[in-house]
Amino acid sequence: MDDLTQAKAAARKAAFARRKDAKSSDKDAAAVAHLLEVVLPYKGRALSGYLPIRTEIDPVPVMAAMAAWGPVCVPVIKAKGQPLEFHRWEPGCKMVDGGFGTFVPASAEVIVPEVLIVPLVAFDRKGGRLGYGGGFYDRTLEGLRAGGNVTAIGYAFAAQEAKGLPLEQTDQPLDAIITDEGVLRMKNIQPRSCA
């Protein structure tokens, strides 16, 4: 195991502990309010969220609200080393086991998101993101960004912030990070005008 891999493993371990300690319904509610404020201007745009696993912060209330205005989807792992695919999600839709402790919509209607709510293990104030280590979001964001304007919004508890994250060139930065304490913007994210 090289030094960077060891540093990432240590950073993940510390961040998992902080996230577990931070989990609370009060913090979830505060984060939901901040996230809704940021994504509401994107009404009608294809939005990707995620169904939380372990102690992840829960974006489902925001996803449910946004489903009234446009397509909402969730990530699906198709194969190791590949980008994610996104399938349409609606509140109450039938779900099936998606592997890795996840559930995915039974109906596999593929959606290409323009705005992504991205789960994470740790983040820094420069938009750096440490995920679970599979590189799925990094590959996905790289491909989506090559195809057009995409906004990646990290979603976490403020306690998941870390200084000096061990990052590499392939790690894709976030455009904003939403936490229970507020909004951290890396760039001026604004939805494109509808044609």
DRENPA-3360 file (N, C-alpha, C; in nm, 2 decimals, always signed):
BEGIN
1 = MDDLTQAK = +0.09/-0.12/+0.00/+0.00/+0.00/+0.00/+0.09/+0.12/+0.00 ~ +0.07/+0.21/-0.10/+0.15/+0.33/-0.11/+0.11/+0.44/+0.00 ~ +0.19/+0.54/+0.01/+0.16/+0.65/+0.11/+0.03/+0.72/+0.09 ~ -0.01/+0.75/-0.03/-0.13/+0.82/-0.06/-0.25/+0.73/-0.02 ~ -0.24/+0.60/-0.06/-0.35/+0.51/-0.02/-0.36/+0.49/+0.13 ~ -0.25/+0.49/+0.20/-0.26/+0.48/+0.35/-0.31/+0.61/+0.40 ~ -0.28/+0.73/+0.35/-0.33/+0.85/+0.40/-0.48/+0.86/+0.37 ~ -0.53/+0.82/+0.26/-0.67/+0.82/+0.23/-0.74/+0.73/+0.33;
9 = AAARKAAF = -0.69/+0.61/+0.35/-0.75/+0.52/+0.45/-0.76/+0.58/+0.59 ~ -0.66/+0.64/+0.63/-0.66/+0.71/+0.76/-0.76/+0.82/+0.77 ~ -0.77/+0.90/+0.66/-0.86/+1.01/+0.65/-1.00/+0.96/+0.66 ~ -1.03/+0.85/+0.58/-1.16/+0.80/+0.58/-1.20/+0.75/+0.72 ~ -1.12/+0.68/+0.79/-1.14/+0.62/+0.92/-1.18/+0.74/+1.02 ~ -1.10/+0.84/+1.02/-1.13/+0.96/+1.10/-1.26/+1.02/+1.07 ~ -1.29/+1.04/+0.94/-1.41/+1.10/+0.89/-1.54/+1.02/+0.92 ~ -1.53/+0.89/+0.91/-1.64/+0.80/+0.94/-1.68/+0.82/+1.09;
17 = ARRKDAKS = -1.58/+0.83/+1.18/-1.60/+0.85/+1.32/-1.67/+0.98/+1.34 ~ -1.62/+1.09/+1.28/-1.68/+1.22/+1.30/-1.83/+1.22/+1.24 ~ -1.85/+1.16/+1.13/-1.99/+1.15/+1.07/-2.08/+1.08/+1.16 ~ -2.04/+0.97/+1.22/-2.12/+0.89/+1.31/-2.16/+0.97/+1.43 ~ -2.07/+1.05/+1.49/-2.09/+1.13/+1.60/-2.18/+1.25/+1.57 ~ -2.18/+1.30/+1.44/-2.26/+1.41/+1.40/-2.40/+1.38/+1.37 ~ -2.43/+1.26/+1.34/-2.57/+1.22/+1.29/-2.67/+1.26/+1.40 ~ -2.77/+1.34/+1.36/-2.88/+1.38/+1.45/-2.99/+1.43/+1.36;
25 = SDKDAAAV = -3.12/+1.42/+1.41/-3.23/+1.47/+1.33/-3.23/+1.62/+1.32 ~ -3.18/+1.69/+1.42/-3.17/+1.84/+1.42/-3.07/+1.88/+1.31 ~ -2.96/+1.81/+1.30/-2.86/+1.85/+1.20/-2.91/+1.81/+1.06 ~ -2.98/+1.70/+1.05/-3.04/+1.66/+0.92/-3.14/+1.77/+0.87 ~ -3.22/+1.82/+0.96/-3.32/+1.92/+0.92/-3.26/+2.05/+0.88 ~ -3.16/+2.09/+0.95/-3.09/+2.21/+0.91/-3.02/+2.20/+0.77 ~ -2.96/+2.08/+0.75/-2.90/+2.06/+0.62/-3.00/+2.06/+0.51 ~ -3.11/+1.99/+0.53/-3.22/+1.99/+0.43/-3.26/+2.13/+0.39;
33 = AHLLEVVL = -3.28/+2.22/+0.48/-3.32/+2.35/+0.45/-3.21/+2.42/+0.36 ~ -3.08/+2.41/+0.40/-2.98/+2.47/+0.31/-2.97/+2.41/+0.18 ~ -2.99/+2.27/+0.17/-2.98/+2.21/+0.04/-3.10/+2.25/-0.05 ~ -3.22/+2.26/+0.01/-3.33/+2.30/-0.07/-3.32/+2.44/-0.13 ~ -3.26/+2.53/-0.05/-3.23/+2.66/-0.09/-3.14/+2.67/-0.22 ~ -3.04/+2.58/-0.22/-2.95/+2.58/-0.33/-3.00/+2.51/-0.45 ~ -3.08/+2.40/-0.44/-3.13/+2.33/-0.56/-3.26/+2.38/-0.61 ~ -3.34/+2.46/-0.54/-3.47/+2.51/-0.59/-3.45/+2.59/-0.72;
41 = PYKGRALS = -3.35/+2.67/-0.74/-3.33/+2.74/-0.87/-3.32/+2.64/-0.99 ~ -3.29/+2.52/-0.96/-3.27/+2.42/-1.07/-3.40/+2.34/-1.10 ~ -3.52/+2.39/-1.05/-3.64/+2.32/-1.07/-3.66/+2.28/-1.22 ~ -3.70/+2.16/-1.25/-3.72/+2.11/-1.39/-3.59/+2.05/-1.45 ~ -3.48/+2.07/-1.39/-3.35/+2.01/-1.44/-3.34/+1.87/-1.38 ~ -3.27/+1.78/-1.45/-3.25/+1.65/-1.41/-3.15/+1.65/-1.29 ~ -3.20/+1.60/-1.17/-3.13/+1.61/-1.05/-3.10/+1.47/-1.00 ~ -2.98/+1.45/-0.96/-2.94/+1.32/-0.90/-2.92/+1.34/-0.75;
49 = GYLPIRTE = -2.98/+1.25/-0.67/-2.96/+1.25/-0.53/-2.90/+1.11/-0.50 ~ -2.93/+1.06/-0.38/-2.88/+0.93/-0.34/-2.97/+0.88/-0.22 ~ -2.97/+0.75/-0.21/-3.04/+0.70/-0.09/-2.94/+0.66/+0.01 ~ -2.94/+0.73/+0.13/-2.83/+0.72/+0.22/-2.81/+0.58/+0.28 ~ -2.68/+0.55/+0.29/-2.64/+0.42/+0.36/-2.55/+0.46/+0.48 ~ -2.54/+0.36/+0.57/-2.46/+0.38/+0.69/-2.51/+0.51/+0.76 ~ -2.42/+0.60/+0.79/-2.45/+0.72/+0.86/-2.46/+0.85/+0.77 ~ -2.48/+0.83/+0.64/-2.48/+0.94/+0.55/-2.59/+1.03/+0.58;
57 = IDPVPVMA = -2.57/+1.16/+0.56/-2.68/+1.26/+0.57/-2.78/+1.23/+0.46 ~ -2.91/+1.26/+0.50/-3.02/+1.21/+0.41/-3.08/+1.32/+0.32 ~ -3.06/+1.31/+0.19/-3.11/+1.41/+0.09/-3.26/+1.38/+0.04 ~ -3.31/+1.27/+0.09/-3.44/+1.22/+0.03/-3.55/+1.32/+0.05 ~ -3.57/+1.40/+0.16/-3.67/+1.50/+0.16/-3.66/+1.60/+0.05 ~ -3.54/+1.64/+0.01/-3.52/+1.74/-0.09/-3.55/+1.67/-0.23 ~ -3.50/+1.55/-0.25/-3.53/+1.48/-0.37/-3.68/+1.47/-0.39 ~ -3.76/+1.44/-0.29/-3.90/+1.42/-0.30/-3.97/+1.55/-0.34;
65 = AMAAWGPV = -3.92/+1.66/-0.28/-3.97/+1.80/-0.31/-3.94/+1.83/-0.46 ~ -3.82/+1.80/-0.50/-3.78/+1.84/-0.64/-3.85/+1.75/-0.74 ~ -3.89/+1.63/-0.71/-3.96/+1.54/-0.80/-4.09/+1.60/-0.86 ~ -4.15/+1.69/-0.78/-4.27/+1.76/-0.83/-4.24/+1.85/-0.95 ~ -4.12/+1.89/-0.98/-4.09/+1.98/-1.09/-4.00/+1.92/-1.20 ~ -3.94/+1.81/-1.18/-3.86/+1.75/-1.28/-3.80/+1.62/-1.25 ~ -3.73/+1.56/-1.34/-3.68/+1.42/-1.31/-3.57/+1.42/-1.20 ~ -3.59/+1.32/-1.11/-3.49/+1.29/-1.01/-3.44/+1.15/-1.03;
73 = CVPVIKAK = -3.31/+1.13/-1.01/-3.26/+1.00/-1.03/-3.16/+0.97/-0.91 ~ -3.12/+0.84/-0.91/-3.02/+0.79/-0.81/-2.92/+0.71/-0.88 ~ -2.80/+0.71/-0.82/-2.69/+0.64/-0.88/-2.70/+0.49/-0.88 ~ -2.65/+0.42/-0.98/-2.65/+0.28/-0.99/-2.51/+0.23/-1.03 ~ -2.45/+0.15/-0.95/-2.32/+0.09/-0.98/-2.34/-0.02/-1.08 ~ -2.29/+0.00/-1.20/-2.30/-0.10/-1.31/-2.18/-0.21/-1.30 ~ -2.06/-0.16/-1.28/-1.95/-0.25/-1.27/-1.83/-0.17/-1.21 ~ -1.74/-0.25/-1.14/-1.62/-0.19/-1.08/-1.54/-0.12/-1.19;
81 = GQPLEFHR = -1.49/+0.00/-1.16/-1.41/+0.07/-1.26/-1.48/+0.15/-1.36 ~ -1.62/+0.15/-1.35/-1.70/+0.22/-1.45/-1.77/+0.34/-1.39 ~ -1.81/+0.43/-1.47/-1.89/+0.55/-1.42/-2.03/+0.49/-1.37 ~ -2.09/+0.57/-1.29/-2.23/+0.54/-1.24/-2.33/+0.56/-1.36 ~ -2.44/+0.49/-1.35/-2.55/+0.52/-1.43/-2.66/+0.57/-1.34 ~ -2.75/+0.65/-1.39/-2.85/+0.71/-1.30/-2.99/+0.66/-1.35 ~ -3.07/+0.62/-1.25/-3.21/+0.57/-1.29/-3.31/+0.66/-1.22 ~ -3.42/+0.68/-1.29/-3.53/+0.77/-1.24/-3.58/+0.71/-1.11;
89 = WEPGCKMV = -3.60/+0.80/-1.01/-3.65/+0.77/-0.88/-3.77/+0.86/-0.85 ~ -3.87/+0.81/-0.79/-3.98/+0.89/-0.75/-4.02/+0.84/-0.61 ~ -4.07/+0.93/-0.52/-4.12/+0.89/-0.39/-4.21/+0.77/-0.40 ~ -4.18/+0.66/-0.32/-4.27/+0.54/-0.32/-4.24/+0.45/-0.43 ~ -4.15/+0.47/-0.52/-4.13/+0.38/-0.63/-4.07/+0.24/-0.58 ~ -4.10/+0.14/-0.65/-4.05/+0.01/-0.61/-3.90/+0.00/-0.62 ~ -3.83/-0.05/-0.52/-3.69/-0.06/-0.51/-3.64/-0.20/-0.50 ~ -3.52/-0.23/-0.55/-3.46/-0.36/-0.55/-3.31/-0.34/-0.50;
97 = DGGFGTFV = -3.25/-0.45/-0.45/-3.12/-0.45/-0.40/-3.02/-0.41/-0.52 ~ -2.94/-0.31/-0.49/-2.85/-0.26/-0.59/-2.70/-0.30/-0.56 ~ -2.68/-0.38/-0.46/-2.55/-0.42/-0.42/-2.48/-0.31/-0.33 ~ -2.37/-0.34/-0.27/-2.30/-0.24/-0.19/-2.38/-0.18/-0.08 ~ -2.49/-0.25/-0.03/-2.58/-0.20/+0.07/-2.68/-0.09/+0.02 ~ -2.69/-0.08/-0.11/-2.78/+0.02/-0.17/-2.91/-0.05/-0.22 ~ -3.00/+0.04/-0.25/-3.13/+0.00/-0.32/-3.14/+0.09/-0.44 ~ -3.19/+0.04/-0.55/-3.21/+0.11/-0.67/-3.35/+0.09/-0.72;
105 = PASAEVIV = -3.40/+0.19/-0.80/-3.54/+0.17/-0.86/-3.55/+0.04/-0.94 ~ -3.66/-0.03/-0.93/-3.68/-0.16/-1.00/-3.69/-0.13/-1.15 ~ -3.75/-0.01/-1.19/-3.76/+0.03/-1.33/-3.62/+0.10/-1.36 ~ -3.56/+0.06/-1.46/-3.42/+0.11/-1.50/-3.43/+0.22/-1.60 ~ -3.51/+0.33/-1.58/-3.51/+0.44/-1.68/-3.39/+0.53/-1.66 ~ -3.30/+0.53/-1.75/-3.18/+0.60/-1.74/-3.20/+0.75/-1.76 ~ -3.15/+0.83/-1.67/-3.15/+0.98/-1.67/-3.01/+1.03/-1.67 ~ -2.98/+1.13/-1.74/-2.85/+1.20/-1.73/-2.86/+1.33/-1.65;
113 = PEVLIVPL = -2.81/+1.33/-1.53/-2.83/+1.44/-1.44/-2.75/+1.57/-1.48 ~ -2.81/+1.68/-1.45/-2.74/+1.81/-1.47/-2.68/+1.86/-1.34 ~ -2.75/+1.83/-1.23/-2.72/+1.87/-1.10/-2.71/+1.74/-1.01 ~ -2.60/+1.72/-0.94/-2.58/+1.60/-0.86/-2.56/+1.64/-0.72 ~ -2.64/+1.58/-0.63/-2.61/+1.58/-0.48/-2.52/+1.46/-0.46 ~ -2.40/+1.49/-0.41/-2.30/+1.39/-0.40/-2.27/+1.36/-0.26 ~ -2.28/+1.23/-0.22/-2.24/+1.18/-0.09/-2.09/+1.19/-0.07 ~ -2.04/+1.19/+0.05/-1.90/+1.19/+0.07/-1.87/+1.15/+0.21;
121 = VAFDRKGG = -1.74/+1.12/+0.23/-1.69/+1.08/+0.36/-1.63/+1.20/+0.43 ~ -1.55/+1.28/+0.35/-1.49/+1.40/+0.40/-1.47/+1.50/+0.29 ~ -1.46/+1.63/+0.33/-1.45/+1.74/+0.23/-1.35/+1.84/+0.29 ~ -1.30/+1.93/+0.20/-1.22/+2.05/+0.25/-1.29/+2.17/+0.19 ~ -1.24/+2.28/+0.23/-1.30/+2.41/+0.19/-1.26/+2.45/+0.05 ~ -1.18/+2.37/-0.02/-1.15/+2.40/-0.16/-1.23/+2.32/-0.26 ~ -1.33/+2.24/-0.20/-1.41/+2.16/-0.29/-1.36/+2.02/-0.30 ~ -1.25/+1.98/-0.23/-1.20/+1.85/-0.23/-1.30/+1.75/-0.17;
129 = RLGYGGGF = -1.31/+1.63/-0.22/-1.40/+1.53/-0.17/-1.33/+1.40/-0.16 ~ -1.35/+1.34/-0.04/-1.30/+1.20/-0.02/-1.42/+1.11/-0.01 ~ -1.43/+1.01/-0.11/-1.54/+0.92/-0.11/-1.51/+0.79/-0.04 ~ -1.57/+0.68/-0.08/-1.55/+0.55/-0.03/-1.43/+0.48/-0.09 ~ -1.37/+0.53/-0.19/-1.25/+0.47/-0.25/-1.27/+0.40/-0.38 ~ -1.39/+0.39/-0.43/-1.41/+0.32/-0.56/-1.39/+0.40/-0.68 ~ -1.39/+0.54/-0.66/-1.37/+0.63/-0.77/-1.49/+0.64/-0.86 ~ -1.61/+0.59/-0.82/-1.73/+0.60/-0.90/-1.77/+0.74/-0.94;
137 = YDRTLEGL = -1.78/+0.83/-0.84/-1.82/+0.97/-0.86/-1.71/+1.04/-0.94 ~ -1.58/+1.02/-0.92/-1.48/+1.08/-0.99/-1.49/+1.05/-1.14 ~ -1.50/+0.93/-1.17/-1.52/+0.89/-1.32/-1.65/+0.95/-1.38 ~ -1.75/+0.94/-1.30/-1.88/+0.99/-1.34/-1.88/+1.14/-1.37 ~ -1.83/+1.22/-1.27/-1.82/+1.36/-1.29/-1.73/+1.40/-1.40 ~ -1.62/+1.33/-1.42/-1.53/+1.36/-1.53/-1.60/+1.35/-1.66 ~ -1.67/+1.24/-1.68/-1.75/+1.21/-1.80/-1.86/+1.31/-1.83 ~ -1.93/+1.34/-1.72/-2.05/+1.44/-1.74/-1.99/+1.58/-1.77;
145 = RAGGNVTA = -1.89/+1.62/-1.70/-1.83/+1.75/-1.73/-1.77/+1.76/-1.87 ~ -1.72/+1.66/-1.92/-1.67/+1.66/-2.06/-1.78/+1.68/-2.16 ~ -1.91/+1.64/-2.12/-2.02/+1.65/-2.21/-2.10/+1.78/-2.19 ~ -2.07/+1.86/-2.09/-2.15/+1.98/-2.08/-2.14/+2.04/-1.94 ~ -2.23/+2.13/-1.91/-2.24/+2.20/-1.78/-2.31/+2.11/-1.68 ~ -2.23/+2.08/-1.57/-2.28/+1.99/-1.46/-2.24/+2.06/-1.33 ~ -2.33/+2.05/-1.24/-2.31/+2.11/-1.11/-2.30/+2.00/-1.00 ~ -2.19/+1.98/-0.93/-2.18/+1.88/-0.83/-2.18/+1.94/-0.69;
153 = IGYAFAAQ = -2.28/+1.91/-0.61/-2.30/+1.96/-0.48/-2.27/+1.85/-0.37 ~ -2.17/+1.87/-0.30/-2.14/+1.78/-0.19/-2.24/+1.80/-0.08 ~ -2.28/+1.69/-0.01/-2.38/+1.70/+0.10/-2.32/+1.62/+0.22 ~ -2.31/+1.69/+0.33/-2.24/+1.63/+0.45/-2.27/+1.70/+0.57 ~ -2.23/+1.64/+0.68/-2.24/+1.72/+0.81/-2.11/+1.80/+0.82 ~ -2.12/+1.92/+0.88/-2.01/+2.01/+0.90/-1.89/+1.94/+0.96 ~ -1.92/+1.84/+1.05/-1.81/+1.77/+1.12/-1.73/+1.69/+1.03 ~ -1.77/+1.67/+0.90/-1.69/+1.59/+0.81/-1.59/+1.67/+0.74;
161 = EAKGLPLE = -1.58/+1.80/+0.77/-1.47/+1.88/+0.71/-1.34/+1.84/+0.76 ~ -1.24/+1.84/+0.67/-1.10/+1.80/+0.71/-1.00/+1.89/+0.64 ~ -0.89/+1.92/+0.70/-0.79/+2.00/+0.64/-0.68/+1.90/+0.58 ~ -0.63/+1.94/+0.47/-0.52/+1.87/+0.41/-0.56/+1.73/+0.36 ~ -0.68/+1.72/+0.30/-0.72/+1.59/+0.24/-0.62/+1.54/+0.15 ~ -0.59/+1.41/+0.15/-0.50/+1.35/+0.06/-0.57/+1.32/-0.07 ~ -0.55/+1.41/-0.17/-0.62/+1.40/-0.30/-0.52/+1.38/-0.41 ~ -0.57/+1.32/-0.52/-0.49/+1.30/-0.64/-0.55/+1.37/-0.76;
169 = QTDQPLDA = -0.48/+1.38/-0.87/-0.53/+1.45/-0.99/-0.66/+1.40/-1.04 ~ -0.69/+1.27/-1.02/-0.82/+1.22/-1.07/-0.94/+1.25/-0.99 ~ -0.92/+1.30/-0.87/-1.03/+1.34/-0.78/-1.10/+1.46/-0.83 ~ -1.23/+1.45/-0.86/-1.31/+1.56/-0.91/-1.35/+1.65/-0.80 ~ -1.33/+1.79/-0.82/-1.38/+1.88/-0.72/-1.53/+1.90/-0.72 ~ -1.58/+1.95/-0.61/-1.72/+1.99/-0.59/-1.74/+2.13/-0.63 ~ -1.86/+2.17/-0.67/-1.89/+2.31/-0.70/-1.94/+2.38/-0.58 ~ -2.00/+2.31/-0.49/-2.05/+2.36/-0.36/-2.06/+2.25/-0.26;
177 = IITDEGVL = -2.06/+2.28/-0.13/-2.08/+2.18/-0.03/-2.19/+2.24/+0.07 ~ -2.29/+2.16/+0.09/-2.40/+2.19/+0.18/-2.39/+2.11/+0.31 ~ -2.39/+2.18/+0.42/-2.39/+2.11/+0.55/-2.50/+2.16/+0.64 ~ -2.51/+2.10/+0.76/-2.60/+2.15/+0.86/-2.57/+2.29/+0.90 ~ -2.45/+2.34/+0.88/-2.41/+2.48/+0.92/-2.42/+2.58/+0.81 ~ -2.45/+2.54/+0.68/-2.46/+2.63/+0.58/-2.41/+2.59/+0.44 ~ -2.39/+2.68/+0.36/-2.35/+2.66/+0.22/-2.21/+2.71/+0.19 ~ -2.12/+2.63/+0.13/-1.99/+2.67/+0.10/-1.98/+2.66/-0.06;
185 = RMKNIQPR = -1.97/+2.77/-0.12/-1.96/+2.77/-0.27/-1.82/+2.78/-0.32 ~ -1.78/+2.69/-0.41/-1.65/+2.70/-0.47/-1.65/+2.79/-0.59 ~ -1.76/+2.80/-0.65/-1.78/+2.89/-0.77/-1.92/+2.94/-0.76 ~ -1.95/+3.04/-0.84/-2.09/+3.10/-0.85/-2.18/+3.00/-0.93 ~ -2.24/+2.91/-0.86/-2.33/+2.81/-0.93/-2.46/+2.88/-0.95 ~ -2.50/+2.88/-1.08/-2.63/+2.93/-1.12/-2.68/+2.84/-1.23 ~ -2.81/+2.81/-1.23/-2.86/+2.73/-1.33/-2.86/+2.80/-1.47 ~ -2.84/+2.72/-1.57/-2.84/+2.78/-1.71/-2.99/+2.81/-1.74;
193 = SCA = -3.00/+2.91/-1.82/-3.14/+2.95/-1.86/-3.20/+2.85/-1.95 ~ -3.33/+2.83/-1.93/-3.40/+2.73/-2.02/-3.41/+2.78/-2.16 ~ -3.40/+2.70/-2.25/-3.41/+2.74/-2.39/-3.55/+2.73/-2.44;
% end
